[in-house]
Amino acid sequence: MSLRKLCLFMLAATVVSSATVGALNVQITEYEVPTANSRPHDPALAPDGALWYTGQGANKLGRLDPKTGEFKEFVLKTANSGSHGLVADKDGNIWFTAISGGYVGKLDPKTGEIAEHRPADGTKIDPHTPVFDHNGILWFTNEETNYIGRLDPKTGKMSLTLVPTAHAVPYGIVVLPNGAPFFCEFGSNKLGSIDPGTMKIREYSLPAAGAHPRRIALAPDGTIYYSDYARGYLGHFDPVSGMLLKEWMSPGGAGSEPYGIAVTGDGVVWYSESGVKPNTLVRFDPKSESFSTKAIPSGGGVVRNMVATPDRKLYLACSGVNRVAVVDLDQDETELINGTQGHGIEVLSDTQGVDFGPYLERVRHDVRENWYEAIPESAVLKRGSLAIEFAITRDGKVAGMKLVKVSGDVMLDRAAWAGIIAANPFPPLPSEFGREYLALRFHFYYNPGGKADLN
């Protein structure tokens, strides 16, 4: 009986970069937008699942269908509008802020018609980030003019309230469960809220004088997470008590410049470090207070904003590289290697965005072939599983081998160990990979679940 029909070799998949900060294992798919130098600034989710973005440099709005990869662009009717933020209403209309044009716009995707809304008294505004409240009222920050704005889509009436702190630079904004808009003051160390009925603003000073919160996200429990761009921190704030709950240094350190941020339905926080080259996507688990990161393949070019979708995806706008991205939080790199969930290679190093699929398939093949040859006849009907960690150096040599999970049978452990030793050396690591070694963990399974096939 062939050993190939008695053993199953699996290389399972999670990604961890170090003992303190893991390497994130998600699939990031990037799409170059049709118009060059569009500088996609913000993304938005539409009711039909489409990804919309502001093409700030091209004076356009764009729509991507993630299912087909097809784009459609809409030219704005006012030149140099400087489309910045955007949000969809329940009917699928796209509302956007024109930071240079000084208006809030509404695009009807069905007709292409665009309506522009400005203050009735001619007040100069520079709308930044929009958000709808529970009653369908649009709220928006104004960066340099220092206003919080309110727009009633039914009447077109626009109201403005000046932020008490001068040069506060109102930036990111969300709506709390109680219906109150809550925002960042990027020009100060403050957060703020506005009473939707009275338009009165309350400010909250953060303990660190050097804090500059830039973007903000609402957690399922009604608390707030914000990116402290200036200090390189992630902050957690309770709007009810008006207190900072805790803050953490971002994995990239003081110069990491955390920027776009979102929270998924499970309470996990996601954000990008724009000061790290290439930009990283960071995952923070509030329960374990642990971080994991992944380099954005294109480099990111500053991810200024992101949005979480109900089907566990993130939409990103990668402004400096003229792309938008879809991050699938449930599809890991295992599936990219072999196309089947649960098969692949467990990588213990940050891949830095390098596609290791072909390389790891070669490594897997070589180890598997030598492993089969090393299994003694007396062990071919045994069952068990084990795991071995090792590193491949830049020149392809094996280093630092250790048995991290034993099978309970020395013969099975020795055969797996011999399979790696016999395959040494492997081909050199891909030239675009900047690290000195690639750390891996191999899982070996002997006759799992009674199966008699090599999968």
C-alpha positions as CSV (number, residue, x, y, z in Angstrom):
1,M,0.0,0.0,0.0
2,S,1.4,3.4,-1.0
3,L,2.4,5.8,1.8
4,R,0.9,8.6,-0.3
5,K,-2.6,7.1,0.4
6,L,-2.0,6.7,4.1
7,C,-0.7,10.2,5.1
8,L,-2.0,13.7,4.8
9,F,0.3,16.6,4.9
10,M,-1.2,19.9,5.9
11,L,0.3,23.3,6.4
12,A,-2.3,25.3,8.2
13,A,-2.5,29.0,8.3
14,T,-2.2,31.8,10.8
15,V,0.3,34.6,10.6
16,V,2.2,35.9,13.6
17,S,5.2,38.2,13.4
18,S,6.5,38.2,17.0
19,A,5.6,37.3,20.5
20,T,4.0,40.7,21.2
21,V,2.6,41.8,17.8
22,G,1.1,39.2,15.4
23,A,1.2,39.4,11.6
24,L,-2.3,39.8,10.3
25,N,-3.7,37.0,8.2
26,V,-6.4,38.5,5.9
27,Q,-6.7,38.9,2.1
28,I,-6.3,42.5,0.8
29,T,-7.4,42.9,-2.8
30,E,-6.5,46.3,-4.4
31,Y,-8.1,47.9,-7.5
32,E,-6.5,50.7,-9.5
33,V,-9.1,53.3,-10.2
34,P,-9.7,54.3,-13.8
35,T,-8.6,57.9,-13.8
36,A,-4.9,58.6,-13.1
37,N,-4.0,60.8,-10.2
38,S,-7.6,60.5,-8.8
39,R,-6.2,60.4,-5.2
40,P,-9.0,58.4,-3.7
41,H,-9.6,60.0,-0.4
42,D,-12.5,58.3,1.5
43,P,-14.5,55.1,0.9
44,A,-18.2,54.5,1.6
45,L,-20.5,51.5,1.6
46,A,-23.7,51.7,-0.4
47,P,-26.9,49.7,0.3
48,D,-26.1,47.4,-2.6
49,G,-22.7,46.5,-1.3
50,A,-20.8,48.7,-3.7
51,L,-17.6,50.6,-2.7
52,W,-17.8,54.3,-3.4
53,Y,-14.9,56.7,-3.2
54,T,-14.1,60.4,-3.6
55,G,-11.7,61.0,-6.5
56,Q,-10.4,64.2,-5.0
57,G,-7.7,64.8,-7.6
58,A,-9.9,64.0,-10.6
59,N,-13.0,66.0,-9.5
60,K,-15.0,62.7,-9.6
61,L,-16.9,60.2,-7.5
62,G,-16.3,56.6,-8.3
63,R,-18.1,53.3,-7.7
64,L,-16.6,49.8,-7.6
65,D,-18.6,46.6,-7.8
66,P,-16.4,44.3,-5.6
67,K,-18.2,41.2,-7.2
68,T,-17.1,42.1,-10.7
69,G,-14.3,44.6,-10.3
70,E,-16.1,47.0,-12.6
71,F,-15.8,50.8,-12.1
72,K,-18.1,53.7,-12.9
73,E,-17.1,57.3,-12.5
74,F,-19.2,60.4,-12.1
75,V,-17.8,63.9,-13.0
76,L,-18.7,66.6,-10.6
77,K,-20.3,69.7,-12.1
78,T,-18.3,72.3,-10.2
79,A,-14.6,72.4,-11.1
80,N,-12.1,71.8,-8.4
81,S,-14.7,70.7,-5.9
82,G,-12.2,68.7,-3.9
83,S,-14.5,65.8,-3.0
84,H,-13.4,64.6,0.4
85,G,-15.8,62.5,2.4
86,L,-18.9,60.6,1.4
87,V,-21.8,58.5,2.8
88,A,-24.8,56.7,1.2
89,D,-28.4,57.3,2.3
90,K,-30.9,54.4,2.6
91,D,-32.0,55.0,-1.0
92,G,-28.5,54.7,-2.4
93,N,-27.9,58.3,-3.0
94,I,-24.3,59.4,-2.4
95,W,-23.8,62.5,-0.3
96,F,-20.3,64.0,-0.4
97,T,-18.4,66.9,1.0
98,A,-16.6,69.3,-1.4
99,I,-13.9,70.7,0.8
100,S,-12.5,73.1,-1.9
101,G,-15.8,73.9,-3.5
102,G,-17.4,74.8,-0.2
103,Y,-20.6,72.7,-0.5
104,V,-22.3,69.4,0.4
105,G,-23.3,67.5,-2.7
106,K,-25.9,64.7,-3.4
107,L,-25.4,62.4,-6.4
108,D,-28.2,60.3,-7.7
109,P,-26.4,57.3,-9.2
110,K,-29.4,56.3,-11.3
111,T,-29.5,59.6,-13.2
112,G,-26.1,61.1,-12.5
113,E,-27.8,64.3,-11.3
114,I,-25.9,66.2,-8.7
115,A,-27.4,68.7,-6.2
116,E,-25.2,71.2,-4.3
117,H,-26.1,72.6,-0.9
118,R,-24.5,75.7,0.6
119,P,-25.3,78.0,3.6
120,A,-28.2,80.3,2.7
121,D,-26.3,83.3,4.2
122,G,-23.2,82.8,2.1
123,T,-21.0,81.6,5.0
124,K,-17.8,80.1,3.8
125,I,-17.4,76.4,4.7
126,D,-15.0,73.6,3.9
127,P,-17.0,70.4,4.6
128,H,-14.8,67.5,5.6
129,T,-16.5,64.3,6.8
130,P,-20.2,63.5,6.7
131,V,-22.4,61.1,8.7
132,F,-26.1,60.4,8.9
133,D,-27.9,60.3,12.2
134,H,-30.8,58.0,13.1
135,N,-33.4,60.5,11.8
136,G,-31.7,60.9,8.4
137,I,-30.1,64.3,9.2
138,L,-26.6,64.8,7.7
139,W,-23.9,66.1,10.0
140,F,-20.5,67.1,8.8
141,T,-17.2,68.6,10.1
142,N,-15.6,71.6,8.6
143,E,-11.8,71.5,8.9
144,E,-10.4,75.0,8.7
145,T,-13.6,77.1,9.1
146,N,-14.1,75.2,12.5
147,Y,-17.8,74.4,12.2
148,I,-20.0,71.4,12.8
149,G,-22.7,71.4,10.2
150,R,-26.2,70.1,10.0
151,L,-28.1,69.5,6.8
152,D,-31.7,68.4,6.5
153,P,-32.0,66.5,3.2
154,K,-35.7,67.1,3.0
155,T,-35.6,70.8,3.1
156,G,-32.0,71.6,2.2
157,K,-31.7,73.8,5.3
158,M,-28.1,74.0,6.6
159,S,-27.1,75.1,10.1
160,L,-23.6,75.7,11.5
161,T,-22.2,75.8,15.0
162,L,-18.7,77.1,15.7
163,V,-16.4,74.8,17.8
164,P,-15.5,76.6,21.0
165,T,-11.7,75.9,20.7
166,A,-10.1,78.0,18.0
167,H,-8.4,76.2,15.2
168,A,-9.8,72.9,16.5
169,V,-9.8,71.4,13.0
170,P,-12.9,69.2,13.4
171,Y,-12.2,66.0,11.6
172,G,-13.6,62.5,12.0
173,I,-17.3,62.1,13.1
174,V,-19.7,59.4,14.2
175,V,-23.2,59.3,15.7
176,L,-23.6,57.8,19.1
177,P,-26.4,55.4,20.1
178,N,-28.3,58.3,21.7
179,G,-28.3,60.2,18.4
180,A,-25.6,62.8,19.3
181,P,-22.8,63.4,16.8
182,F,-19.3,62.8,18.3
183,F,-16.2,64.2,16.6
184,C,-12.4,64.6,16.8
185,E,-10.6,67.9,17.0
186,F,-7.4,67.2,15.1
187,G,-6.0,70.6,15.9
188,S,-6.2,70.1,19.6
189,N,-6.1,67.3,22.2
190,K,-9.9,67.2,22.4
191,L,-12.9,65.2,21.4
192,G,-16.4,66.8,21.1
193,S,-20.1,66.1,21.0
194,I,-23.0,68.2,19.8
195,D,-26.5,68.1,21.0
196,P,-28.7,67.5,17.9
197,G,-31.5,69.6,19.4
198,T,-29.8,72.7,20.7
199,M,-26.6,72.4,18.5
200,K,-24.6,73.1,21.7
201,I,-21.1,71.6,21.7
202,R,-19.4,69.9,24.6
203,E,-15.6,69.3,24.5
204,Y,-13.6,66.7,26.3
205,S,-9.8,67.2,26.8
206,L,-7.6,64.1,26.6
207,P,-5.0,63.7,29.4
208,A,-2.0,63.9,27.0
209,A,-1.4,67.5,25.9
210,G,0.3,66.3,22.7
211,A,-2.6,64.2,21.6
212,H,-4.2,64.9,18.2
213,P,-7.1,62.6,17.5
214,R,-7.8,62.4,13.8
215,R,-10.3,59.7,12.9
216,I,-12.9,58.0,15.1
217,A,-15.0,54.8,15.2
218,L,-18.0,53.6,17.2
219,A,-17.8,50.3,19.0
220,P,-20.9,48.0,19.5
221,D,-21.0,49.0,23.2
222,G,-21.3,52.7,22.4
223,T,-17.7,53.6,23.3
224,I,-15.3,55.3,21.0
225,Y,-11.9,54.3,19.5
226,Y,-9.8,57.0,17.9
227,S,-6.5,57.3,16.1
228,D,-4.0,59.6,17.8
229,Y,-2.1,60.6,14.7
230,A,0.5,62.8,16.5
231,R,1.6,60.5,19.2
232,G,1.2,57.1,17.5
233,Y,-1.5,55.8,19.9
234,L,-4.9,54.1,19.7
235,G,-7.3,55.5,22.3
236,H,-10.5,54.2,23.9
237,F,-13.0,56.8,25.2
238,D,-16.4,56.5,27.0
239,P,-18.7,59.3,25.8
240,V,-21.2,58.6,28.7
241,S,-18.7,59.2,31.5
242,G,-16.6,61.6,29.4
243,M,-13.5,59.7,30.4
244,L,-10.5,58.2,28.6
245,L,-10.7,54.4,29.3
246,K,-7.3,53.4,28.0
247,E,-4.7,54.0,25.3
248,W,-2.1,51.8,23.6
249,M,1.0,52.6,21.7
250,S,0.5,51.5,18.1
251,P,2.8,48.7,16.9
252,G,4.7,51.0,14.6
253,G,5.7,53.3,17.5
254,A,5.5,57.0,18.1
255,G,5.9,57.9,14.4
256,S,3.4,55.4,13.1
257,E,0.7,58.1,12.4
258,P,-2.5,56.0,12.9
259,Y,-5.1,57.3,10.6
260,G,-8.2,55.6,9.0
261,I,-10.1,53.5,11.6
262,A,-13.2,51.2,11.8
263,V,-14.7,48.8,14.2
264,T,-16.4,45.5,13.0
265,G,-19.5,44.0,14.6
266,D,-17.5,41.8,16.8
267,G,-15.9,44.8,18.5
268,V,-12.5,44.3,16.9
269,V,-10.7,47.6,16.0
270,W,-9.1,48.0,12.6
271,Y,-6.9,51.0,11.5
272,S,-4.0,51.9,9.3
273,E,-0.5,53.2,10.2
274,S,0.3,55.9,7.6
275,G,3.7,56.7,9.0
276,V,4.9,53.2,8.4
277,K,6.3,52.4,5.0
278,P,4.6,50.4,3.5
279,N,1.4,51.4,5.3
280,T,0.1,48.7,7.6
281,L,-3.4,47.4,8.3
282,V,-3.6,46.9,12.1
283,R,-6.1,44.7,14.0
284,F,-6.6,45.3,17.7
285,D,-8.6,42.8,19.8
286,P,-9.9,44.7,22.9
287,K,-10.5,41.4,24.8
288,S,-6.9,40.3,24.7
289,E,-5.5,43.8,24.1
290,S,-3.4,42.3,21.3
291,F,-2.3,43.7,18.0
292,S,-1.6,42.1,14.6
293,T,-0.4,43.9,11.5
294,K,-0.1,43.3,7.7
295,A,1.7,45.5,5.2
296,I,-0.7,46.8,2.5
297,P,0.6,45.3,-0.8
298,S,0.8,48.5,-2.8
299,G,2.2,50.5,0.1
300,G,-1.1,52.2,0.8
301,G,0.0,55.7,-0.1
302,V,-1.8,56.9,3.1
303,V,-5.0,55.2,4.0
304,R,-7.0,58.2,5.2
305,N,-10.3,56.4,5.9
306,M,-11.9,53.0,6.0
307,V,-15.3,51.5,6.5
308,A,-16.5,48.2,7.9
309,T,-19.2,46.2,6.1
310,P,-21.8,43.9,7.6
311,D,-20.4,40.9,5.7
312,R,-17.0,41.3,7.4
313,K,-15.1,43.3,4.9
314,L,-13.2,46.5,5.1
315,Y,-13.2,49.1,2.3
316,L,-10.1,51.2,2.1
317,A,-9.0,54.2,0.0
318,C,-5.3,54.2,-0.8
319,S,-4.9,57.8,-1.9
320,G,-1.2,58.0,-2.8
321,V,-1.2,54.9,-5.0
322,N,-4.5,55.6,-6.8
323,R,-6.2,52.5,-5.6
324,V,-9.1,51.3,-3.4
325,A,-9.0,48.1,-1.5
326,V,-11.3,45.4,-0.2
327,V,-10.1,43.4,2.8
328,D,-11.8,40.1,3.4
329,L,-11.6,39.4,7.1
330,D,-12.7,35.8,6.8
331,Q,-10.4,34.7,3.9
332,D,-6.8,34.1,5.0
333,E,-3.7,33.6,3.1
334,T,-4.1,29.9,3.2
335,E,-6.7,30.1,0.6
336,L,-4.4,32.1,-1.6
337,I,-1.8,29.3,-1.5
338,N,-3.8,26.2,-2.2
339,G,-7.4,27.4,-2.8
340,T,-8.8,25.3,0.0
341,Q,-9.5,26.4,3.5
342,G,-7.2,24.8,6.0
343,H,-4.4,24.0,3.5
344,G,-1.3,26.3,3.2
345,I,1.6,27.4,5.2
346,E,1.7,28.8,8.7
347,V,3.9,31.8,8.3
348,L,5.5,33.2,11.5
349,S,7.0,36.3,9.9
350,D,5.6,39.5,8.4
351,T,5.5,38.8,4.7
352,Q,5.8,42.6,3.9
353,G,3.2,42.2,1.2
354,V,5.4,39.7,-0.8
355,D,3.4,36.9,-2.5
356,F,5.0,33.8,-1.1
357,G,2.4,31.4,-2.8
358,P,4.6,29.9,-5.5
359,Y,7.7,29.7,-3.1
360,L,5.8,28.0,-0.3
361,E,4.2,25.6,-2.7
362,R,7.7,24.5,-3.7
363,V,8.8,24.2,-0.1
364,R,5.7,22.2,0.7
365,H,6.3,19.8,-2.2
366,D,10.0,19.2,-1.3
367,V,9.3,18.6,2.4
368,R,6.3,16.3,1.6
369,E,8.4,14.1,-0.8
370,N,11.2,13.7,1.7
371,W,8.8,13.1,4.5
372,Y,7.2,10.1,2.7
373,E,10.6,8.6,2.1
374,A,11.4,8.8,5.8
375,I,8.3,7.1,7.2
376,P,9.2,3.5,8.3
377,E,6.9,0.7,7.2
378,S,6.1,0.0,10.8
379,A,4.5,3.4,11.1
380,V,2.4,3.6,8.0
381,L,-0.9,2.7,9.7
382,K,-0.4,4.9,12.8
383,R,-2.3,8.1,13.5
384,G,-1.0,11.3,15.0
385,S,-0.1,14.9,14.4
386,L,2.8,17.1,15.2
387,A,4.2,20.6,14.4
388,I,7.7,21.8,13.7
389,E,8.9,25.4,13.5
390,F,11.9,26.5,11.6
391,A,13.3,29.4,9.6
392,I,14.5,29.6,6.0
393,T,17.4,32.0,5.6
394,R,17.9,34.3,2.6
395,D,20.1,31.7,0.9
396,G,17.5,28.9,1.4
397,K,19.1,27.2,4.4
398,V,17.1,25.8,7.3
399,A,17.8,27.2,10.8
400,G,16.4,27.1,14.3
401,M,14.3,23.9,14.0
402,K,12.2,22.9,17.0
403,L,9.4,20.4,17.7
404,V,6.6,22.5,19.1
405,K,3.9,19.8,19.2
406,V,4.7,16.1,19.6
407,S,2.7,13.3,18.2
408,G,3.3,10.9,21.1
409,D,5.2,8.5,18.9
410,V,8.9,9.1,18.4
411,M,8.9,7.4,14.9
412,L,6.3,9.8,13.6
413,D,8.2,12.8,15.0
414,R,11.5,11.6,13.6
415,A,10.1,11.0,10.1
416,A,8.6,14.5,9.9
417,W,11.9,16.0,11.2
418,A,13.8,14.0,8.6
419,G,11.6,15.3,5.8
420,I,12.6,18.9,6.5
421,I,16.3,18.1,7.0
422,A,16.4,16.1,3.7
423,A,14.8,19.0,1.8
424,N,17.4,21.4,3.0
425,P,18.5,23.7,1.4
426,F,15.5,25.2,-0.3
427,P,15.6,27.8,-3.1
428,P,16.7,31.3,-1.9
429,L,13.9,33.6,-0.6
430,P,12.3,35.9,-3.1
431,S,14.6,38.9,-3.7
432,E,11.8,41.4,-2.9
433,F,11.6,40.1,0.7
434,G,13.6,42.4,2.9
435,R,14.0,40.2,5.9
436,E,16.9,37.9,6.7
437,Y,14.7,34.9,7.2
438,L,11.2,33.5,6.9
439,A,9.9,31.7,9.9
440,L,7.4,28.8,9.3
441,R,5.4,26.2,11.2
442,F,4.6,22.9,9.5
443,H,1.8,20.7,10.7
444,F,2.1,16.9,9.9
445,Y,-1.0,14.7,10.0
446,Y,-0.8,10.9,9.8
447,N,-4.0,9.3,8.7
448,P,-6.3,12.0,10.1
449,G,-9.9,10.9,10.7
450,G,-9.3,7.6,8.9
451,K,-8.9,9.3,5.6
452,A,-6.7,7.4,3.1
453,D,-6.0,10.0,0.6
454,L,-3.4,12.7,0.1
455,N,-5.4,15.9,-0.1
